[in-house]
Structures are given as C-alpha cells and as structure tokens.
Amino acid sequence: MIHSKATDPRIFPWNNDCDCAQIDRAQDLGGDLTLNQTKLYEIGRDGKMGIHKETPSLALKLTQYEYGSISFYRKLANKVDPSSSGLDESVSLDDMKSTFFDIATFLTDDNGTFRGTAWFPKLRVNGFSINIADPNAIVERSFDLIGEDTKIITDNYLAYEKATIVAPGVGEVTLSPVPLQYASGKYVFRVLRVRSGSVSELIEDTVSTYDADSWRYDNSPKKVYVQSCLAGDIIKVYYSSATAYTTLWTDNDSDAVALYADQCDIELAVGIGANQKIYRLQSVGIDVKLDRTDYKEIGNKEIVQTGVKAKTVNVKIGRSLEDFSLEEILRGTSAYEYIDARNFSDDIALTVKIYTDNTKTVFAMGYKITELSPTALSVGATVEDYGKADDTLESDNLVISEDINEL
C-alpha cells in the first residue's frame, strides 16, 4: 500500500532557468486519462475490424491550501524566482498561456520500498480557482491541468539533469545518477533546449548523422551530446534512474501551514478609484478558465501547437444582506438613493489581500482582477433566516503577486 505521506509530488517547468520543485500544501492530486479509441466496423462483418487509437486526453486535478507563496504559480508560468533574478513579483494569465511543465509523484509503500514514479508529461494550465468558502474556512486553490499522457516508471525514478552551455558547438551534459535502459537501446526520455526565453523539444539522432538541433546519448561516458548549441543555451534532460536525482521531499516549515478567511481583506474599486473594503462577506470564489485549443498536423500523431482562444475570470461574492453598499460601489456613485442594475459599471477592480495572520500587519500575497463587469445578482430570504445576496462578475484578467504595490 502507498500512503499519501509517502507520495512526493514535484513540478518540472520546461522554459527558462526555472528549476524543479516539490509541490507544497497539496491536499488532492489525481489524473484521469481517456484513451479516445474508436471501434471500426464495416457492412457485412459481424464484429469490429479493429480500433483506431486517437490522441489520449489527460485531466489532472490538484488542490492546495493557500500558504502565502506564489512559487507554484511561477512554476506553472515557467518564471524564475525574482529573488535571484530581479524580475517582477507577479504572475498573470498571459504568463500561463503557452507554458509547459511536467508533474511527477514518487511513490514509496508502507514498508519503505520505493515502487516507482507516476509521471504526467507536457501539462498545460486549463484553469484554476481560489475559494474562501465561509468566514471560518481555509483559503484553497484548485488547479485544472491538461495533457495527453500518463507514464509509469516501475521501481525507478524520473531523473533530471540541467546544464548551461558555455561555448558554441556541441553541448555535453553528463548524467548523474546513472541512466537506466527503459526500452531496447533507449535511456533518455526527452531533451529540451532553452534559448533566449524560448524552449524547444529536440529530436534524437538515431543514425549518427549529427543533424542540427538533435541530440544523442553515449552510455559509456553517460553523456548527452546536443548539436548546434550557442553559449548560454540551457539543456534539460529527463531520464530513468535507480536512484533519485535529488532529495525529493523536505518539510516546508518556513511558510504558513495554511491561510484562513479571517486573514483576508476583500476590496472593490471602480476604474482607478480608491479601494473600498467589503464587509459582511460570507464567501468569495474566483474561477479562471483558459479556452485552450490544440492543433495537430497530417503526418504526425502528436499535438504540434497549442493556444488560448479566450480567458474568462468569474468572481462570485456571497454576503449577508445588511445594506446595499456593494451595489453602490458597482454603480460607481452613492450620490443618489436609487440603484438601477442596468447602470452598473463595467470597469470594476477586485483585490483579495491575504496576510500572515489576522492582525493583517504583514502582507503575504494577493490576487487582483480589473475590468470586471457584473453579470448576475441574486437576493433572497428564507423563513426564519436573514437575507442573503450573491453577486457574480466577469473579466478576462488576473494578476497574482507577493508585492502589495503590484496589486
């Protein structure tokens, strides 16, 4: 039996000088692979002729406690930690449109025997949500990730090696730990090259023609050779090994265990106006969807191009019905004691600020959505209960930051 406490999840970003990392505060992680097979029949035959195997589709779900760090968002966006690069502290939806990453879980049973790696390669962000379910709730994140494959490496580890090329020509990457053969003559799963912020999946040179932008592996010196390298290229190699390439899990005792509803402030503003804090809130949910489209080509069974046709951010605010101060903000003025929902502003900003404790003196991280437009209002009362109201707004942008000045 394999318990969750011995299931070590890690994310492997494809682009930039962005290192792998463990996934902290995960509460639920699981993938559903659909193999998309079509049975083929013909008139006059009893039974099928065969099966056409189409491109599989993977839906991977991940839930995390909010813990005051946007590190995982940076990995999804393939962005380097700004503490070491001087970059900005924020992540936007556009940063996640064209990025790829792998997630692997390293599995050990109750007897301490390592059983293998469940590997979900070439994932993309399909959407995510932030949920504050009630005034006593833990703030949670949920991620909707998609891909085409599930790989299992039995009894062995997915290993990883990264190297930066210092001189143009043939790049060399020495693999440590020692690679294992996973099929006849096959040792390396994938080689990526990052050049000037663009990542390419290179083709294996199987006939030693030394084609440009190809790679080959020599098992004697345990080296991968990459053709046509430039100085500064980053090479990332993925392979199988009997030992882990690094310490796969270290308890994160420096970040918060979880962050709670009473550590949050919810603020609204119209246009570039001043933020106004919203009171009596009972729930806040932010749901992000990326309308992805994937393209194939004749002569190739793999997806060759991915894109995002549209981005949708839905916000639902639930509150006790005490007054109409929120509707006054949505209208954009409190000058008159009359509110017509048809006159609500379509340039509303919502900011969720999360602090390290409920004194709200130390800012941890936050979310900001601008150009929100109200799409639905719901006001109701139940026998022997107080009135409640729900407001739904929609936009196409969201920014996540650990810098309060960027919100």
Secondary structure, DSSP 8 states (H G I E B T S, - for coil): ---GGGEEEEEEE-STT---EE-TTEEEEEEEEE--EEEE--TT-SS--EEEE---EEEEEEEEE--S--HHHHHHTT---HHHH---SEEEGGGGSS--EEEEEEEE-TTS-EEEEEEEEEEEEEEEEEEE-STT-B-EEEEEEEES--EEEETSEEEEEEEE--SSEEEEEE-SS-B--SBTTB-EEEEEEEETTEEEE-EE-SSS---TTEEEEETTTTEEEEEEE-TT-EEEEEEEESS-SS-------SS-S--BGGGEEEEEEETTS--EE--SEEEEEEEEEEEEEEEEETTEEEEEEEEEEEEEEEEEEEEE-S-SHHHHHHHT--SSS---GGG--S-EEEEEEEESSTT--SEEEEEEEEEEEEEEEEEE--TTS--EEEEEEEES--EEES-GGG-
